[in-house]
Amino acid sequence: MAVAQPTRTRLRAVRRHRAALMAGLLLATAVLTGCEDPPEDKPVAVGCLPSGVAMSLAIGARANSPTPALPDPVVELARSAALKHKGVSVVQVDGRVDVDLEPQVFDSKAQNPNKYEKDLNRWLDGLRQWVATMRADEPEADVLKALDVAGAQVGPGDTVVLVDSGLQTTAPLDFRTRGMLDADPTDVVEFLRRTDALPDLTGRHVLLVGLGDTAPPQAELGVAQRRHVVDIWTAIARAGGASCVDLRQSTNGDRSGIDSPPVSVVPVAASPVFNPCGVTVLPDDGEVGFVPDSATFRDPTGARATLAKLAALLERGTSTVELIGTTSSAGTESGRLTLSRNRARAVETVLRELGVPQERISSRGVGDNWPDRRPDRGPRGELLPGPAAQNRTVVVQISCG
């Protein structure tokens, strides 16, 4: 603590200095100009998000994420809010989460539209600079809390923008827990609801930017993994009461990121290495993963490329392979057996298409009845998303003659 305290003090002093600069910018705008009608506020088309409403920006200026920047659609929304004299605030995504910039309301007394536009652009540049120079104060990342704090900064009908990778590293949604990267969004929402951890976004419009974007040392996510992170946070925002949820990719290509304070790395499933004579488990958070509650591959191209390695291995000998589908404890026993069997058959189908003879492949489903399953129920009987995801596998068992 003796080492960390000066760092926190220095960061807070930097923040106070930046706040004074922003306040000085706004004050200079009001004093140096005079007053007339502002330029026309043209509606901004950003998905389902309205223009001319207050905004709260939750920004992940932290390790393992790209250096933050405001995408053009967010700047346009901020411009529209400014023209309507609505507040724009900034919330910091880190392990503690607090308001980095209190609501700022643009004001100008410009005597002609050109001067007014210059004042507005200057105000927006100040907001951009604020975000570009943000730095987290505390280790780790609590994205859930950041969304909740950002939602509290505005009211129903207003907009919350999250610019972050979405890889939370704190409870109750710790993506470091194996399986969380592939947890069923429905399971995640139900778990957060039962633990009273959903962010309150009632009536807010939510824009999610840059989900799945990472910076070293955090490994990059695959296509299916990125899509799944988007699905999880979209489900969370909707369950939190958001009136609409829109998505945008980040336009920031700078992956140099920020190196302090530290944020734990989220493990990313490596491509499986098939044992010539033995067992290989295909986890649901890898390339051979499935859409929740279905036997459809999340990334058919990636699944086929991975299974092509297994097909090539089987072509070189006379061994046989048994595919065993497993599930979590969610649903009914018959439903679990059917789902696990269908997923094993989906893998079998691809192997046959890749040239593996039918007589050398067998498949079956065992539901949640298998020796290596992990307990996936909490003390109150709630389904635990991480362990539940770990139990959703296809086991590849190769027998050599």
C-alpha positions in Angstrom: 0.0 0.0 0.0 2.9 2.4 0.7 4.0 2.0 -2.9 0.5 2.2 -4.5 -0.7 5.3 -2.6 1.6 7.9 -4.3 0.5 6.5 -7.6 -3.1 7.0 -6.9 -2.4 10.4 -5.5 -0.5 11.4 -8.6 -3.2 10.1 -10.9 -5.9 12.0 -9.0 -3.8 15.1 -9.3 -3.5 14.6 -13.0 -7.2 14.2 -13.2 -7.8 17.4 -11.3 -5.4 19.2 -13.6 -7.2 17.9 -16.7 -10.6 18.8 -15.2 -9.3 22.4 -14.6 -8.2 22.5 -18.3 -11.6 21.3 -19.5 -13.4 23.8 -17.3 -11.1 26.6 -18.5 -11.9 25.6 -22.1 -15.6 25.9 -21.5 -15.2 29.1 -19.6 -13.1 30.6 -22.3 -15.8 29.7 -24.8 -18.5 31.5 -22.8 -16.4 34.6 -22.1 -14.7 35.2 -25.5 -17.9 35.1 -27.5 -21.3 36.8 -27.6 -25.0 35.4 -28.4 -27.2 34.4 -31.3 -29.2 31.4 -32.7 -27.1 28.2 -32.8 -26.6 26.3 -36.1 -29.3 23.9 -37.1 -29.3 20.6 -35.1 -29.6 17.9 -37.8 -30.8 14.5 -36.5 -27.9 12.0 -36.1 -28.6 8.5 -37.5 -26.8 6.1 -35.2 -28.9 2.9 -35.2 -31.7 3.1 -32.7 -30.0 5.9 -30.7 -31.8 9.3 -30.5 -30.0 12.6 -31.1 -30.1 15.6 -28.8 -30.1 13.7 -25.5 -27.7 13.6 -22.5 -24.9 11.1 -22.8 -22.7 9.1 -20.4 -19.5 7.6 -21.8 -18.0 4.6 -20.0 -14.4 4.4 -21.3 -12.0 1.5 -20.9 -8.7 3.4 -20.7 -6.9 0.5 -19.2 -4.3 -2.2 -19.8 -5.0 -5.0 -22.3 -7.3 -2.8 -24.3 -6.5 -0.4 -27.2 -5.8 3.2 -26.4 -9.3 4.8 -26.2 -10.7 7.1 -28.8 -14.2 8.3 -29.6 -15.5 6.9 -32.9 -17.2 9.4 -35.3 -20.8 8.3 -34.5 -20.2 9.0 -30.8 -18.7 12.4 -31.5 -21.8 13.2 -33.7 -24.1 12.1 -30.8 -22.0 14.4 -28.4 -22.4 17.3 -30.9 -26.1 16.8 -31.0 -26.3 16.7 -27.2 -24.2 19.9 -27.0 -26.5 21.8 -29.4 -29.4 20.9 -27.1 -27.4 21.9 -24.0 -27.5 18.3 -22.7 -24.8 17.1 -20.4 -22.0 14.7 -21.5 -20.2 12.8 -18.7 -17.3 10.3 -18.7 -17.0 7.2 -16.5 -13.8 5.3 -16.0 -13.7 1.5 -16.5 -11.2 0.0 -14.1 -11.3 -2.1 -10.9 -13.0 0.6 -8.8 -15.0 2.7 -11.3 -15.9 6.3 -10.8 -17.0 9.4 -12.7 -13.9 10.7 -14.5 -15.7 13.8 -15.8 -18.9 15.3 -14.4 -21.6 16.2 -16.9 -20.4 19.0 -19.2 -22.9 21.2 -20.9 -21.8 23.2 -23.9 -22.7 26.9 -23.9 -21.8 29.7 -26.3 -22.8 33.3 -26.7 -21.5 33.6 -30.2 -22.8 36.5 -32.3 -22.8 34.6 -35.5 -23.1 30.9 -36.6 -19.4 30.6 -37.7 -18.2 31.6 -34.3 -20.7 29.3 -32.6 -19.5 26.4 -34.8 -15.9 27.1 -33.8 -16.9 27.1 -30.2 -18.7 23.9 -30.6 -15.8 22.2 -32.4 -13.4 23.4 -29.7 -15.7 21.9 -27.0 -15.8 18.6 -28.9 -12.0 18.6 -29.3 -11.7 19.1 -25.6 -13.9 16.0 -25.1 -11.8 14.0 -27.5 -8.6 15.0 -25.8 -10.1 14.1 -22.4 -10.9 10.6 -23.5 -7.5 10.2 -25.4 -5.6 11.1 -22.2 -7.7 9.0 -19.8 -5.9 6.4 -17.7 -7.3 3.9 -15.2 -6.6 4.5 -11.5 -7.1 0.9 -10.2 -6.0 -2.5 -11.4 -8.5 -4.9 -13.1 -11.8 -4.1 -14.9 -15.4 -4.0 -13.7 -17.4 -3.3 -16.8 -20.7 -4.2 -15.1 -20.2 -1.5 -12.5 -19.1 1.0 -15.1 -22.3 0.5 -17.0 -24.3 0.9 -13.8 -22.5 4.1 -12.9 -22.8 5.5 -16.5 -26.6 4.7 -16.4 -26.9 6.6 -13.2 -25.4 9.7 -14.8 -28.3 10.1 -17.3 -32.0 9.4 -17.2 -34.6 7.4 -19.2 -34.5 8.4 -22.8 -30.8 9.3 -22.6 -27.8 7.4 -24.0 -25.1 5.3 -22.4 -22.0 4.5 -24.5 -19.5 1.8 -23.5 -16.1 1.8 -25.3 -14.3 -1.2 -24.0 -13.2 -4.8 -24.8 -15.8 -6.1 -22.5 -13.4 -8.5 -20.9 -14.2 -8.0 -17.2 -11.7 -9.4 -14.7 -13.7 -9.0 -11.4 -16.5 -10.9 -9.8 -19.3 -11.7 -10.5 -18.5 -11.8 -14.2 -14.8 -12.7 -14.3 -13.8 -13.7 -17.8 -10.6 -15.2 -16.4 -12.8 -18.1 -15.3 -12.5 -20.8 -17.9 -15.7 -21.1 -19.9 -16.9 -17.5 -19.4 -15.8 -16.6 -22.9 -18.3 -19.1 -24.2 -21.0 -18.9 -21.4 -24.5 -18.9 -22.7 -25.8 -15.3 -22.6 -29.0 -16.5 -21.1 -27.2 -18.3 -18.3 -25.1 -15.2 -17.7 -28.1 -12.9 -17.4 -30.0 -15.3 -15.1 -26.9 -15.6 -12.9 -26.5 -11.8 -12.7 -30.2 -11.4 -12.0 -30.1 -13.9 -9.1 -27.1 -12.2 -7.6 -28.6 -8.7 -8.1 -25.7 -7.7 -10.3 -27.4 -6.5 -13.5 -26.6 -2.8 -14.3 -29.6 -0.5 -14.1 -30.1 0.8 -17.7 -33.9 1.2 -17.5 -35.1 3.3 -20.4 -31.6 4.2 -21.5 -30.3 3.8 -25.1 -27.1 1.8 -25.1 -24.3 1.9 -27.7 -21.6 -0.8 -27.4 -18.3 0.0 -29.1 -15.1 -2.1 -29.5 -16.3 -5.2 -27.7 -13.6 -7.9 -28.1 -10.9 -5.4 -29.1 -7.7 -6.3 -27.2 -4.1 -5.1 -26.9 -1.0 -7.1 -25.8 -0.4 -8.9 -23.6 -4.0 -9.9 -23.9 -4.4 -12.4 -26.8 -6.6 -11.5 -29.7 -10.0 -13.1 -29.8 -11.2 -15.2 -32.7 -14.1 -14.2 -34.8 -16.6 -16.5 -32.9 -15.2 -15.4 -29.5 -15.6 -11.7 -30.4 -19.1 -12.3 -31.6 -19.9 -14.2 -28.4 -18.6 -11.3 -26.2 -20.9 -9.0 -28.1 -23.9 -11.4 -27.5 -23.2 -11.5 -23.8 -23.1 -7.7 -23.3 -26.0 -7.2 -25.6 -28.0 -9.6 -23.5 -26.9 -7.9 -20.2 -27.8 -4.4 -21.5 -31.3 -5.6 -22.5 -31.8 -7.5 -19.3 -30.8 -4.3 -17.5 -33.8 -2.5 -19.0 -32.2 -0.7 -22.0 -34.8 0.5 -24.4 -32.5 -0.3 -27.3 -29.0 -1.6 -27.8 -26.8 -0.8 -30.8 -23.3 -2.0 -31.8 -20.3 -0.4 -33.4 -16.8 -1.7 -34.2 -14.1 0.5 -32.9 -12.3 2.6 -35.6 -9.2 2.8 -33.4 -6.4 0.7 -34.9 -3.8 1.4 -32.2 -3.2 -1.8 -30.3 -0.3 -0.4 -28.3 -2.7 0.0 -25.4 -1.8 1.1 -21.9 0.5 -0.8 -19.6 -0.6 0.3 -16.1 -2.2 -0.3 -13.7 -2.2 -4.0 -14.4 -5.2 -5.9 -15.6 -5.2 -9.7 -15.6 -5.0 -11.5 -18.9 -8.1 -13.5 -19.9 -7.1 -17.0 -21.1 -8.1 -17.7 -24.7 -8.6 -21.3 -25.8 -5.7 -22.5 -28.0 -6.3 -24.6 -31.1 -6.6 -28.2 -30.0 -3.8 -30.7 -30.6 -5.2 -34.1 -31.4 -3.6 -37.1 -29.7 -2.9 -39.9 -32.2 -4.0 -42.5 -29.7 -5.9 -41.0 -26.9 -8.4 -38.3 -25.8 -8.7 -34.7 -26.9 -11.5 -32.5 -25.5 -13.0 -29.9 -27.8 -14.2 -27.1 -25.5 -17.1 -24.9 -26.4 -15.0 -21.8 -26.2 -12.7 -23.0 -29.0 -13.0 -23.2 -32.7 -15.4 -26.1 -32.5 -18.0 -24.3 -30.5 -21.8 -24.2 -30.9 -24.6 -21.6 -30.9 -26.3 -21.9 -27.5 -28.9 -24.7 -27.2 -28.2 -25.9 -30.8 -25.9 -28.1 -32.8 -24.9 -25.3 -35.2 -21.3 -24.2 -35.2 -20.7 -20.6 -34.2 -17.9 -20.4 -36.7 -18.5 -23.1 -39.4 -15.3 -22.1 -41.3 -13.1 -22.2 -38.1 -14.7 -25.5 -37.0 -14.1 -27.1 -40.4 -10.4 -26.0 -40.4 -9.8 -27.5 -36.9 -11.5 -30.7 -37.8 -9.5 -31.0 -41.0 -6.5 -31.6 -38.8 -8.2 -34.5 -37.1 -9.3 -35.9 -40.5 -5.7 -35.7 -41.8 -4.5 -37.6 -38.7 -7.1 -40.3 -39.2 -6.2 -40.7 -42.9 -2.6 -41.6 -42.0 -3.6 -44.8 -40.2 -6.3 -47.3 -39.4 -7.5 -46.0 -36.1 -11.1 -45.3 -35.2 -12.6 -42.3 -33.4 -15.5 -42.0 -31.1 -17.1 -38.6 -30.6 -18.9 -38.1 -27.2 -21.1 -35.0 -26.7 -21.5 -33.6 -23.2 -23.6 -30.8 -21.7 -24.1 -28.8 -18.6 -26.9 -29.5 -16.1 -29.2 -27.0 -17.7 -32.5 -28.2 -19.1 -34.2 -31.6 -18.9 -32.4 -34.9 -19.0 -33.9 -35.8 -22.3 -33.0 -32.4 -23.7 -29.5 -32.7 -22.6 -29.1 -36.2 -24.1 -30.5 -35.0 -27.4 -28.4 -31.8 -27.6 -25.2 -33.7 -26.7 -25.9 -36.4 -29.3 -26.7 -33.8 -32.0 -23.5 -31.9 -31.3 -21.4 -35.1 -31.6 -23.2 -35.9 -34.8 -22.4 -32.4 -36.2 -18.7 -33.1 -35.7 -19.1 -36.6 -37.3 -20.8 -35.0 -40.3 -17.9 -32.7 -41.0 -15.4 -35.5 -40.6 -17.3 -37.6 -43.2 -17.4 -34.6 -45.6 -13.6 -34.4 -45.1 -13.1 -38.0 -46.2 -13.0 -40.0 -43.0 -14.7 -43.4 -43.8 -18.1 -43.8 -42.0 -17.1 -47.2 -40.5 -14.2 -45.6 -38.6 -16.4 -43.0 -36.8 -19.0 -43.4 -34.1 -20.8 -40.7 -32.1 -23.0 -40.6 -29.0 -24.3 -38.2 -26.4 -24.2 -38.6 -22.7 -25.7 -35.3 -21.6 -24.3 -34.2 -18.2 -23.5 -37.8 -17.1 -19.8 -38.2 -17.6 -16.9 -38.7 -15.2 -15.0 -35.5 -15.8 -17.9 -33.1 -15.4 -17.5 -30.0 -13.2 -20.1 -29.0 -10.5 -22.0 -26.2 -12.3 -24.6 -25.3 -9.6 -24.2 -22.7 -6.9 -25.2 -23.0 -3.2 -28.8 -21.9 -4.1 -29.1 -24.2 -7.1 -28.2 -21.4 -9.6 -26.4 -22.4 -12.8 -22.8 -21.1 -12.8 -22.1 -19.8 -16.3 -18.4 -20.6 -16.4 -18.4 -24.2 -15.1 -21.6 -24.8 -17.2 -19.7 -23.7 -20.3 -16.8 -26.0 -19.4 -19.2 -29.0 -19.3 -20.3 -28.3 -22.9 -17.8 -30.3 -25.0 -17.2 -32.9 -27.7 -14.7 -35.5 -26.5 -12.6 -37.0 -29.3 -11.4 -40.5 -28.3 -9.1 -42.1 -30.9 -8.4 -45.9 -30.6 -5.4 -47.3 -32.3 -5.6 -50.8 -33.8 
